[in-house]
Amino acid sequence: MINKLKKMPLGFWQVDEKPTIEELKEYYSSKYYQNARGSYENQYTEDEIRCFKAKIEQKSAIIDQILNKKNDFQLLDVGCGEGFVLSHLAKRDWKVSGLDFSSAGMESQNSHCLKYLKIGDLDELIANEIESGITGTIVKILVD
């Protein structure tokens, strides 16, 4: 999956010859989390886990404050990865669901959240969520 960048007329760069859905599924299910590259590791220290949880708690506290601390929230986590956000908010009685190309990250870090996960083509999964009526749902974009 080697891609070249192409400068677009408005000045931003875009991947030319984007990977197919099948290539993305293969990459996320067998390489992305397993090779411990970038910000993902095969195993985290206790301090790293505490840091993840503290960041999520801080951001969810801001959401609580903005939304008057109601506990009837829903979260759709698009690209939920290892499931740390799903885990935290599910423990706070939020209705949660996650979408991702693969379950590999969540299997290794928060396997108890697999019941909230839908796997597949994210565009199709998002379209399905919209069709099923996700009104009143907070879509996680700013949490990471």
C-alpha positions as CSV (number, residue, x, y, z in Angstrom):
1,M,0.0,0.0,0.0
2,I,2.4,2.6,-1.2
3,N,0.7,5.8,-2.2
4,K,1.9,9.1,-3.6
5,L,0.7,12.5,-2.7
6,K,-0.8,14.9,-5.2
7,K,-1.2,18.6,-4.7
8,M,-4.7,19.7,-5.4
9,P,-5.8,23.0,-7.0
10,L,-6.8,24.6,-3.7
11,G,-3.3,23.9,-2.2
12,F,-3.9,20.9,0.0
13,W,-2.3,17.5,-0.6
14,Q,-4.3,14.3,-1.2
15,V,-3.3,10.7,-1.5
16,D,-3.4,9.7,-5.2
17,E,-4.6,6.2,-5.9
18,K,-6.2,5.7,-2.5
19,P,-6.2,2.2,-1.0
20,T,-9.2,0.0,-1.6
21,I,-11.6,-1.0,1.2
22,E,-10.1,-4.5,1.0
23,E,-6.6,-3.1,1.4
24,L,-7.7,-1.0,4.3
25,K,-9.4,-3.9,6.1
26,E,-6.2,-6.0,5.6
27,Y,-3.9,-3.3,6.8
28,Y,-5.9,-2.5,10.0
29,S,-6.6,-6.1,10.8
30,S,-3.1,-7.4,10.4
31,K,-0.5,-4.6,10.5
32,Y,-1.7,-1.3,12.0
33,Y,-1.9,-2.3,15.7
34,Q,0.2,-5.4,15.5
35,N,3.4,-3.7,14.3
36,A,3.4,-1.2,17.2
37,R,4.1,1.9,15.0
38,G,3.1,5.5,15.6
39,S,1.0,6.0,18.7
40,Y,-0.1,2.4,19.1
41,E,1.8,-0.2,21.1
42,N,1.3,-3.9,21.7
43,Q,1.3,-3.1,25.4
44,Y,1.1,0.1,27.4
45,T,2.6,0.9,30.7
46,E,0.3,1.7,33.6
47,D,1.3,5.4,33.4
48,E,0.3,5.5,29.7
49,I,-3.1,3.9,30.5
50,R,-3.6,6.4,33.3
51,C,-2.7,9.2,30.8
52,F,-5.2,8.0,28.2
53,K,-7.9,7.8,30.8
54,A,-7.2,11.2,32.3
55,K,-7.4,12.8,28.8
56,I,-10.7,11.1,28.1
57,E,-12.1,12.0,31.6
58,Q,-11.1,15.7,31.0
59,K,-12.8,15.8,27.7
60,S,-15.9,14.0,28.9
61,A,-16.2,16.4,31.8
62,I,-16.2,19.3,29.4
63,I,-19.0,17.5,27.4
64,D,-20.9,17.0,30.6
65,Q,-20.6,20.6,31.5
66,I,-21.7,21.8,28.0
67,L,-24.7,19.4,28.0
68,N,-25.7,20.1,31.6
69,K,-24.4,16.8,33.0
70,K,-27.3,14.6,31.7
71,N,-26.5,10.9,31.7
72,D,-28.6,10.0,28.7
73,F,-25.9,10.6,26.0
74,Q,-25.1,8.4,23.1
75,L,-21.7,8.2,21.5
76,L,-20.8,7.0,18.0
77,D,-17.0,6.6,17.9
78,V,-16.0,6.5,14.2
79,G,-12.5,4.9,14.1
80,C,-12.8,3.6,17.7
81,G,-9.4,1.8,17.5
82,E,-8.5,0.4,20.8
83,G,-11.8,1.3,22.5
84,F,-10.5,3.4,25.4
85,V,-13.2,6.1,24.8
86,L,-16.0,3.5,24.4
87,S,-14.8,1.8,27.6
88,H,-14.7,5.0,29.7
89,L,-18.1,6.3,28.6
90,A,-19.9,2.9,28.8
91,K,-18.8,2.7,32.4
92,R,-20.5,6.1,32.9
93,D,-23.8,4.7,31.5
94,W,-23.6,6.3,28.1
95,K,-25.1,4.3,25.2
96,V,-22.0,3.7,23.0
97,S,-21.2,2.2,19.7
98,G,-18.0,2.1,17.6
99,L,-17.1,1.7,14.0
100,D,-13.8,0.6,12.7
101,F,-12.1,-1.4,9.9
102,S,-10.9,-4.0,12.3
103,S,-11.3,-5.3,15.8
104,A,-7.6,-5.9,16.3
105,G,-6.9,-2.8,18.5
106,M,-9.9,-3.3,20.7
107,E,-9.2,-7.0,21.1
108,S,-5.8,-6.2,22.5
109,Q,-6.8,-3.3,24.8
110,N,-10.5,-3.3,25.6
111,S,-12.0,-6.6,24.6
112,H,-15.0,-6.1,26.9
113,C,-16.1,-3.4,24.4
114,L,-16.3,-5.7,21.4
115,K,-20.0,-5.9,21.9
116,Y,-20.3,-2.2,20.9
117,L,-18.2,-2.6,17.7
118,K,-19.3,-2.8,14.1
119,I,-16.6,-3.7,11.6
120,G,-16.4,-2.8,7.9
121,D,-16.3,0.0,5.3
122,L,-16.6,3.1,7.5
123,D,-18.6,5.0,4.7
124,E,-21.2,2.2,4.6
125,L,-21.3,1.9,8.4
126,I,-21.8,5.6,8.8
127,A,-24.6,5.6,6.2
128,N,-26.3,2.7,8.0
129,E,-26.1,4.6,11.3
130,I,-27.6,7.7,9.6
131,E,-30.4,5.6,8.1
132,S,-31.2,4.1,11.5
133,G,-31.5,7.5,13.1
134,I,-28.6,8.6,15.2
135,T,-30.2,11.9,16.2
136,G,-29.1,12.9,19.7
137,T,-25.8,11.1,19.3
138,I,-22.5,12.7,19.9
139,V,-20.1,11.6,17.2
140,K,-16.6,11.4,18.6
141,I,-14.4,13.6,16.5
142,L,-12.8,15.9,19.1
143,V,-12.1,13.3,21.8
144,D,-8.8,12.1,20.4
